[in-house]
Amino acid sequence: MTAPKTLIDTAARFCDWMRDAALPVWADAGWDDERGGFHERLNLDGTPDLDAVRRVRSQARQVYVYAHAHELGWFDGKALALRGFDYLVDKAWQTGGAGGWVMRLNLDGSVADRTCDLYEQAFALLALSHVYRLTGDAQVKTLARDTLGYIDEALGHTAGGWREAEPDRLPRRQNPHMHMFEASLALHEAFGGQGHLARAGNILRLMRDHWLFPSGGLREVFNPDWSPLTGPEGRKTEPGHQFEWVWLLDRYAALSGDETGPEVSSLYAFAKAYGRSPVSGLIVSAVRDDGVVLDGSARTWQQTEHLKAALVQGQTGRSGGWGSAQDALHQLFTKFLKPAPTGCWIDAYDAAGNPAVKTITASTLYHLLVAAVETDRVLGRQGDSRLRVVK
């Protein structure tokens, strides 16, 4: 189904912004020349925040960003991706004991938090997948295998999936499992075989068995046996995550041949029906399973996931998909990108629709890049010379 020219033009501007503004800015201001590694965030004037402890997920996401951008020919990022990767391995991989990736680093590269969080492991795997695609280095493949071994041996859970972290904590969450699903797709595309798709299929089974409200919403938090939490937290769902799952399930279906249409439809319908703030017009942070808004604040990433899910709807010919994609891009430009320094973003708004940030979080670049790549993939084949089709 052909997209409207206005959408293709807006999409081209978004991809231009990523290639010509965001990637160069974060390669320069976002890299620490003195100590190595990526800065956790920038100040609102575009200078690095030199006081921020570094999350390992942010380091891994930036490695992924520049490896993938180089692979696509969007930015000469190979050297930066490999410098970031060397820093990540040197500082964050625990070579003694069971292994695993730590959670936070001090500015001097020492470990600030040795917790091995499932979320960090998932993004390390995403980075490893794309570094391997960049280099073909067998040692990268070995490290991916060792990371998966650590996840299964140290974090595996008898009720299915994995524990939140080592040391353990509760509640259990679907969110890190969603990113393990994403990493499994990336590992499959990098290394082949059926094992990574099988892992993704096991995660999808958890969704089908435990994570969905009858209303179509997605539960976020659980007891150890995946039974729902009681009380207000047990009724919370996040529209941004539902949109993110729509895109991931569509990718999984394309790679595996398995049918995910029912889940895609129900997750998208619920998030579209209840996820938009009547005050700001943005996709909100959290609603209850009956659609009542619990947290009306909004982040950049929730808008990028709305865009990706809308593109899934549009390319399959579902009514309203292209209009929703245009709306998501409009919100990104007017609320998040244009008011910010070149190549940056206003990362959060409060429930009243007012900016609510003092810094610019580096890890959001991952969400924006994936959204730009997907925009290019879906709309770049529809005829605008400024959009390059992603192979």
C-alpha positions in Angstrom: 0.0 0.0 0.0 1.5 3.3 -1.2 2.3 5.9 1.5 1.2 9.5 1.1 3.9 11.9 -0.3 3.7 14.0 2.9 4.7 11.0 5.0 7.5 10.1 2.6 8.8 13.7 2.8 8.6 13.8 6.6 10.4 10.4 6.7 13.2 11.7 4.5 13.7 14.6 6.9 13.9 12.2 9.9 16.5 10.0 8.2 18.5 13.1 7.1 18.4 14.3 10.7 19.8 11.0 11.9 22.5 10.7 9.3 23.6 14.4 9.1 23.0 15.6 12.7 22.5 13.0 15.4 25.2 10.5 14.4 28.0 13.1 13.9 27.1 14.9 17.1 27.1 11.9 19.3 30.3 10.5 17.7 32.0 13.8 18.7 30.4 15.1 21.9 29.2 11.7 23.0 32.7 10.0 23.1 35.1 10.6 26.0 38.5 11.2 24.3 40.3 11.4 27.7 39.1 8.2 29.4 37.5 6.2 26.7 33.9 5.1 26.5 30.7 6.9 25.7 29.3 9.6 27.9 26.1 8.6 29.7 24.4 11.9 28.8 24.9 15.5 27.5 23.8 18.7 29.1 21.1 20.7 27.5 23.8 22.9 25.8 25.2 19.8 24.1 28.3 19.5 26.3 29.1 16.2 28.1 27.8 15.7 31.7 31.1 14.7 33.3 29.4 13.6 36.6 27.2 10.8 35.3 27.9 7.2 36.2 27.9 5.1 33.1 25.3 2.3 32.6 26.7 -0.6 30.7 23.4 -0.8 28.6 24.2 2.7 27.3 27.7 1.7 26.3 26.3 -1.4 24.5 23.6 0.6 22.8 26.1 3.2 21.4 28.3 0.4 20.1 25.3 -1.1 18.4 24.3 2.3 16.9 27.6 3.0 15.3 28.2 -0.5 14.1 24.7 -0.6 12.5 25.0 2.9 11.0 28.4 1.9 9.4 26.9 -1.3 8.1 24.1 0.6 6.4 26.5 3.3 4.9 24.8 6.0 7.0 28.0 7.0 8.9 31.7 6.1 9.0 31.3 4.6 12.4 33.4 1.4 12.3 36.4 2.7 14.2 34.2 4.3 16.9 32.1 1.2 17.3 35.2 -0.9 17.8 36.7 1.5 20.2 33.5 1.5 22.2 33.4 -2.3 22.0 37.0 -2.7 23.3 36.1 -0.4 26.2 32.9 -2.4 26.9 34.7 -5.7 27.0 37.7 -4.4 29.0 35.7 -2.7 31.6 32.3 -4.5 31.9 32.9 -8.2 31.1 33.7 -10.2 34.2 36.3 -12.7 33.2 36.5 -14.4 36.6 33.9 -16.7 38.0 30.7 -17.3 36.0 31.2 -14.2 33.8 28.5 -11.8 32.8 28.3 -8.1 32.1 28.3 -5.7 35.1 25.7 -3.0 35.4 27.5 0.4 36.0 30.9 1.9 35.5 32.6 4.9 37.2 34.0 7.6 35.0 37.5 6.1 35.4 36.3 2.7 34.1 36.2 1.0 37.4 33.1 -1.0 38.3 30.4 1.0 40.2 27.8 -1.9 40.4 28.7 -5.5 39.8 25.1 -6.6 39.5 24.7 -8.7 36.4 21.3 -7.5 35.2 19.4 -9.3 32.4 18.7 -6.0 30.7 22.5 -5.4 30.4 23.1 -8.9 29.1 20.5 -8.4 26.4 22.1 -5.2 25.1 25.5 -6.7 25.2 24.2 -9.4 22.9 22.7 -6.8 20.6 26.1 -5.1 20.4 28.0 -8.3 19.9 25.7 -9.3 17.0 26.4 -6.1 15.1 30.1 -6.0 15.9 30.3 -9.5 14.4 28.5 -8.4 11.3 31.0 -5.6 11.0 34.1 -7.7 11.6 33.4 -11.5 11.3 35.7 -11.9 14.3 35.5 -15.4 15.8 36.3 -14.0 19.2 33.2 -11.9 19.1 31.1 -15.0 18.3 32.8 -16.8 21.3 31.9 -13.9 23.6 28.3 -14.1 22.5 28.2 -17.8 23.2 29.8 -17.2 26.6 27.2 -14.5 27.4 24.4 -16.8 26.5 25.9 -19.5 28.6 26.1 -17.1 31.6 22.5 -16.0 31.1 21.2 -19.6 31.0 23.4 -21.0 33.8 23.4 -18.1 36.3 20.0 -16.4 35.5 17.8 -19.3 34.3 14.5 -19.8 36.1 12.6 -23.0 36.6 9.3 -21.2 35.8 10.7 -20.1 32.4 12.7 -17.2 31.2 15.4 -15.7 33.4 15.8 -14.0 36.7 16.1 -10.3 36.8 19.7 -10.2 37.9 22.4 -11.7 40.0 22.0 -11.0 42.9 18.3 -11.7 42.3 15.5 -9.2 42.8 11.7 -9.0 42.4 9.3 -8.4 40.8 10.0 -10.3 37.5 9.4 -8.1 34.5 8.6 -8.7 30.8 10.8 -5.8 29.7 14.2 -7.4 29.9 12.7 -10.5 28.3 11.5 -8.3 25.4 15.1 -7.2 24.9 16.3 -10.8 25.0 13.7 -11.4 22.3 15.2 -8.5 20.3 18.7 -9.8 20.9 17.8 -13.3 19.8 16.5 -12.0 16.5 19.8 -10.0 16.0 21.9 -13.1 16.9 19.9 -15.2 14.4 20.6 -12.6 11.7 24.3 -12.5 12.6 25.1 -16.1 13.2 22.3 -18.1 11.6 21.0 -21.5 12.8 17.6 -22.1 14.5 18.7 -21.9 18.2 18.3 -18.2 18.5 14.8 -18.2 16.9 13.9 -21.1 19.2 14.9 -18.9 22.2 12.7 -16.1 20.8 9.8 -18.6 20.4 10.2 -19.6 24.1 9.9 -15.9 25.1 6.8 -15.5 22.9 5.3 -18.6 24.7 5.7 -16.7 28.0 3.8 -13.8 26.6 1.0 -16.0 25.4 0.8 -18.0 28.6 1.3 -15.2 31.2 1.7 -11.6 30.0 -1.5 -10.6 28.4 -4.5 -9.0 30.1 -7.9 -10.0 28.8 -8.3 -6.4 27.7 -5.4 -6.7 25.2 -2.9 -4.9 27.4 0.5 -6.3 28.4 1.3 -7.0 32.0 4.7 -5.6 33.2 5.5 -7.1 36.5 5.0 -10.6 38.1 5.6 -13.0 40.9 8.4 -15.5 40.6 6.1 -18.1 39.0 4.8 -15.5 36.4 1.5 -15.2 38.3 0.2 -11.6 38.2 1.0 -9.2 41.1 -2.0 -8.0 43.1 -2.6 -4.3 43.7 -2.0 -1.3 41.5 1.4 -2.4 40.1 -0.2 -5.6 38.8 -2.6 -3.7 36.7 0.0 -1.4 35.0 0.8 -1.6 31.3 3.1 0.5 29.2 1.9 1.6 25.7 5.4 2.1 24.6 6.3 -1.5 25.3 3.2 -2.7 23.5 4.1 -0.7 20.4 7.7 -2.1 20.6 6.4 -5.6 20.8 4.2 -5.0 17.7 7.4 -4.3 15.7 9.4 -7.1 17.2 6.6 -9.7 16.7 6.4 -8.6 13.0 10.1 -9.1 12.6 9.9 -12.5 14.3 7.1 -13.6 12.0 9.1 -12.6 8.9 12.2 -14.5 10.1 10.5 -17.6 11.5 7.3 -18.0 9.5 5.3 -18.3 12.7 2.0 -16.5 13.0 2.0 -13.5 15.4 -1.0 -11.6 13.9 -3.4 -12.0 16.9 -0.8 -10.7 19.3 0.2 -7.8 17.0 -3.4 -6.8 16.5 -4.4 -6.9 20.2 -1.3 -5.1 21.5 -1.6 -2.4 18.8 -5.3 -1.9 19.3 -5.0 -1.5 23.1 -2.0 0.9 22.9 -3.8 3.0 20.2 -7.0 3.2 22.2 -5.5 4.1 25.5 -1.9 5.2 25.1 -2.3 8.8 24.0 -2.4 11.6 26.5 -5.5 13.8 26.0 -3.4 16.7 27.4 -0.2 16.6 25.5 -1.1 14.3 22.5 1.9 12.2 23.3 2.2 8.5 24.0 2.2 8.2 27.8 4.3 6.2 30.2 1.7 3.9 31.8 -2.0 3.1 31.9 -4.1 0.6 33.8 -5.4 -2.5 32.1 -8.8 -0.7 31.7 -7.2 2.2 30.0 -7.1 4.7 32.9 -3.9 6.8 32.7 -1.5 6.0 35.6 1.5 8.1 34.4 0.8 10.8 31.8 4.5 11.7 31.4 6.1 10.9 28.0 9.6 10.0 26.8 11.2 10.1 23.3 11.4 6.3 23.1 7.6 5.9 23.5 7.1 8.0 20.4 9.7 6.1 18.3 8.0 2.8 19.2 4.6 4.3 18.1 6.2 5.1 14.8 7.6 1.6 14.3 4.3 0.0 15.2 2.4 2.3 12.8 4.8 1.4 10.0 4.0 -2.2 10.6 0.3 -1.4 10.2 0.9 0.7 7.1 3.1 -1.7 5.2 0.5 -4.5 5.7 -2.3 -2.2 4.5 -4.1 -1.8 7.8 -6.4 1.2 8.0 -4.9 4.2 9.7 -1.3 3.0 9.7 0.2 5.7 7.5 -1.7 8.4 9.3 -0.4 7.2 12.7 3.1 7.1 11.3 2.8 10.7 10.1 1.4 11.7 13.6 4.3 10.0 15.4 6.9 11.7 13.2 5.2 15.1 13.7 5.3 14.6 17.5 9.0 13.6 17.3 9.9 16.7 15.3 7.8 19.3 17.1 8.2 18.2 20.7 11.5 16.3 20.9 13.9 17.1 18.1 13.4 20.7 17.0 13.5 22.3 20.4 16.8 20.6 21.3 20.4 21.3 20.3 21.5 20.0 16.9 21.4 16.2 16.8 19.8 16.0 20.2 16.4 15.7 21.8 14.2 16.9 24.7 13.9 13.4 26.2 10.9 13.8 28.5 7.7 15.8 29.1 5.6 15.8 32.3 1.9 15.0 32.3 0.9 18.6 31.6 3.0 18.6 28.5 6.0 20.6 29.8 9.6 19.7 29.2 10.9 17.8 32.2 14.6 17.3 31.6 18.0 18.7 32.7 20.1 16.5 30.5 20.0 14.5 27.2 20.3 10.7 27.7 22.7 9.0 25.3 20.8 5.7 25.3 17.8 7.2 23.5 19.9 7.4 20.3 19.4 3.6 20.0 15.6 4.1 19.9 15.9 6.9 17.4 18.3 5.0 15.1 16.1 1.9 15.0 13.1 4.0 14.2 15.0 5.8 11.4 16.2 2.5 10.0 12.7 1.1 10.0 11.3 4.3 8.5 13.9 4.0 5.7 13.2 0.3 5.2 9.5 0.7 4.8 9.2 4.0 3.1 12.5 4.2 1.2 11.2 1.8 -1.4 8.4 4.1 -2.2 10.2 6.5 -4.4 11.8 9.4 -2.5 15.4 9.9 -3.7 16.5 11.1 -0.3 15.5 7.8 1.4 17.9 5.0 0.9 16.5 1.5 1.0 18.1 -0.6 3.8 19.1 -3.9 2.4 
